[in-house]
Amino acid sequence: MCGIVGYVGHQQAYPILIKGLSRLEYRGYDSAGVALINQDGLLQIYKTKGKVKDLENQVKDKDVSGCIGIAHTRWATHGEPSDINSHPHFSENHRLALIHNGIIENYQALKTELIRKGYHFQSQTDTEVVIQLIQYMMDSRDASFDDAVPMALNHVIGAYALAIIDKTQPDKLIAARKGSPLIIGVGEGEFFIGSDATPIIEYTKKVVYLGEEQIAYIQLGHELRITDLTKIEYTPEVRELDMSLSEIEKGGFPHFMLKEIFEQPRTLRASMQGRLHPELGTVKLSGIIDNRDRLLQAKRFIICACGTSWHAGLIGKYLIEELTRIPVEVEYASEFRYRRPAIFPTDVVIALSQSGETADTLAAINLAKEAGAFLFGICNVVGSSIARATDTGCYTHIGPEIGVASTKAFTAQVTTLFLFALSLAEQLGTVTDEHRARLVNELQIIPDKIAAILEHDKEIADMAKTFTYARNFLYLGRGYNYPIALEGALKLKEISYIHAEGYPAAEMKHGPIALIDEEMPVVVIATRRGNYDKILSNIQEVKARKGRIISIVTEGDTDVKALSDWHLEIPDTEDCFEPILSIIPLQLLAYHIAIAKGRDVDQPRNLAKSVTVE
Ligand code: G6P
C-alpha cells in the first residue's frame, strides 16, 4: 500500500527520496509524487499517475533542488489513480504540502465544511482535507504550524501516517501516525522518515517507531520532539534496526519473488534457530515459556489472518489440533471483526501476519483483547503494530519479504506454527517423546529437502510455457495439502492473472467438476502420505473428463505419475511437513507461468504487499 519517504538534512533530498520510493515499490502502488523546498523557499510538487520511473521522467528538466522533501507512492482508495489524486497535496495557499497513508473516514463532512468556509479542493482524495484543515487552523485561529497539526488531527477520524512540510520553515518536517506505521531514522545532522524501514536502512540504523496518535516534530539542529494529540511530550525511544541492505536487494535474481523462493532453505533454518533442540528432541519458544500457564489453560485457539497468512493459519489448525487436541478456529480477520464473534477469556487468539500491519488483523485482535482473550502474535516485521499489540508471540525471523506474492513468509509461518504446536504439546504431554523426537529430527532436514526441490526450477520453467494459454486452473489437495491447493491457486492468480481456484479434492464433485474439459489444467497434490488412494480416485475422475493433470507426487511414485500429463516430485516426509515441501513447486510454477505471460511478478497490478486499510 501507499509508501512514505521524507528527508531533512544537509544532503540534496531528491535522490534520497527517489531511491526510497523505489525501495517501497514492492508495497504496490499506482502513482508517485514528491514535494521539495528549494533554497529560495519555493515549495514545488511533482506527481504523476504511474511508476516511480514516470515521476523521474517528469522531473528531468525541472528544479529538484533542496535539502528537505517528502515523497509518496499512492495506492488508490478515494478517487481513481490520476495525476491530480496523487500525493503530495498542497494546502489552499500553497504554503504546506502533505503526504498520507491510511483513510480519513470523516473526510466528506470535513470537506463540505471547508468548502463552505471558502477552501477549494483539487482532488477527489480523502487526504486533501487534512492539509486544508491544518491551513484552516492556521488561518482562522492564528495557530503556528506546530500547533495547527494536533488541532486539525483532533478533528480527524480514521487512520493515518502523514508527513507535512511548510515552505516558511525549510528545516522542519512534521509527521504523525494513527493506525498506519511510521518510522523516523535519526542520522548525523539529518533525519529520514519512512512507512517502513526499507528507505532508511542504507543511511542509518538508528530509528524511532512513532507510537499511536503521536506527532513527531523533526527539526534540524534540534532533538527529535514527540508529543501526543494533547501535546503531552514523550521521550523518543531510539532503537537499532537489525536489517541489512543486502537483505532488501535482489542478490543476482531477476525478481524478488524468485530470490525469496530460493531463500527458503535458509529462512526456514532462521525460523527454527535457537528454538529447535534436536539433541533433546525439544522445542523452546520464549513466548510460550514466559506465558506457560495462560497458554496451557487455553480452551480454544482462534487464528486471525488474511491472504496467504490465512492459508498458513489453516495448516496451523491441523497442526495444533493434531498435536495438542485443543480446538482451533481459523478466521478471516475481516469477517471476524465485523460479526459478533463469541470470544471468551479462556481463548487464545493468534494473529498471523507477515507485515504485522494488516489493518483487519490488527482490528480483529483489538476486538479480541476487549473480550479478554489472550493475544499471541506471529509476525515477521520486528516492532510492527501487531507485534506490539499482542500480549506475547514470536517472530518468524526471515528478513524483509519484498515480493508482493508471499512465499518465504508462508513457509516460515507454517514452521513457526509447528514449533508453537509442538512446544505446547510437549508441555501438555499430548505427544510421546518418541513421536516428538521424530518430528524434530525430520523438521531439521526439511531445508535440505526444499533445496532439492529447487533444483527442478529449470524443468518447471520449461513446463510453465505450456500453460500460458490457460484461462482457468483448478488446484486440488486433501488433508494438510488442502490449504496448499488454496495457496497454490492464490499464487497463480496474484501474479499471472489467470483465474485459479483451490478446492479440497473431494469437494470437486460438488461443483468444480462441471468446469473440467480438455482445456482445463488441474493441479493435484497427490503425495503418498495424504490420503493417497482417495486422491488417486479423484485423479481418475478428472481424467475421465479429459482434464489435464499436473501432479505433485512423492519421489518414487508410479501410480499417480502414470495418470498425469505432467508431474513434479518432492521428497518424502512426515505428513505434517508435506505442505512446506509441496508449496515449493507451486510457487515456482506460478512464477514461471507469470514470467512466460510477461507479467510484473514483483508488483502485480492492483495488489499491495501490506494492506493497511480495510
Ligand atoms: C496482502 C499481501 C499478501 C498477504 C496479505 C496478508 O494481501 O499481498 O501477500 O498474504 O496481505 O498480509 P500479512 O502481512 O498480514 O501477512
Residues whose N, C-alpha, C, O or C-beta is under 5 A from the ligand:
A	BS01	G6P	C306 G307 T308 S309 L352 S353 Q354 S355 G356 T358 V404 A405 S406 A608 K609 S610 V611
